[in-house]
Amino acid sequence: DHMIPYAVRFKTRKEYPSVLEMYRQFKRNRVNDGKNAFSMRHIATADSFPGVEVNPKLGWFRSLYLYATRVFQAQSLKSHAWVAPMRQEVLEQYIQLNEAITKGNTKRIADLTMPPFTAEATALAERATSDTLYRWVFHREVSPTRILSLRAGDGEFGKVMPETGSRVAVQALVRFDTEQSVEMYDPAGRALHTPAPSYTNTTAAPRQSQSQAQRRGQLQIVPAVPRRVTEYLVVDKAFYDPNGRWRFRARVGVEGGRTVGV
């Protein structure tokens, strides 16, 4: 039941057919906030936030204050927020996934994804031709990676506590807003893509086979024109699994003509 929160304010009033629909979207946003907060509390009480230790022995007043100020920060970008390490982990997995797709590494894709997204990512990887070398480059975050919708609950119910100390399973809808590029080279190492405007070819590299270039690390890199890519992806992680990692489950599309609220 993940949802993208859409802006409900005076400037976006023309995006809605009626005031009633604006009110309905406002209610949907608040429902999402409530579910986010409930999930934040569930993860915190299980002391399962990665890289964050929540002291279970706090007095009732301090606990009340702590939860009241933190559980509504699922969408926070602050460095001290409970979700900060989680956001960083997910971004790193996103980078690894794009690298695997570009290299056509379907085994790695299977490790980083789960159905139904596995089929989409694998199809993208299989589009690459065998005689062309692809190189994906992450340049920067245009805006910080942000969790929009968070859901958590217990996913393990055995009599013995898992060795990770957590029974929690988490699913999140995450916005990735990045600048990235894809470079393409033929078997002789020649660039097939449009070079970035800042690129100047000051050194004429000797022509060689692609395998030679890769073995020797002598492929002359020609930067491609970076482009902005904004994606909304659902990720899963079973915190009770000792070998668990964030895995990409699905892609969520933005409604046309709507402004995302965060």
Secondary structure, 3 states (H helix, E strand, C coil): CCCCCECCCHHHHHHCCCHHHHHHHHHHHHHHHHHHHHHHHHHHHCCCCCCCCCCCCCCHHHHHHHHHHHCCCCCCCCCCCCCHHHHHHHHHHHHHHHHHHHHCCHHHHHHHECCCHHHHHHHHHHCCCCCCEEEEEEEEEEEEEEEEEEEEEECCCCCCCCCCCCCEEEEEEEEEEEEEEEEEECCCCCECCCECCCCCCCCCCCCCCHHHHHHHCCCCCCCECCEEEEEEEEEEEECCCCCCCCEEEEECCCCCCCCECC
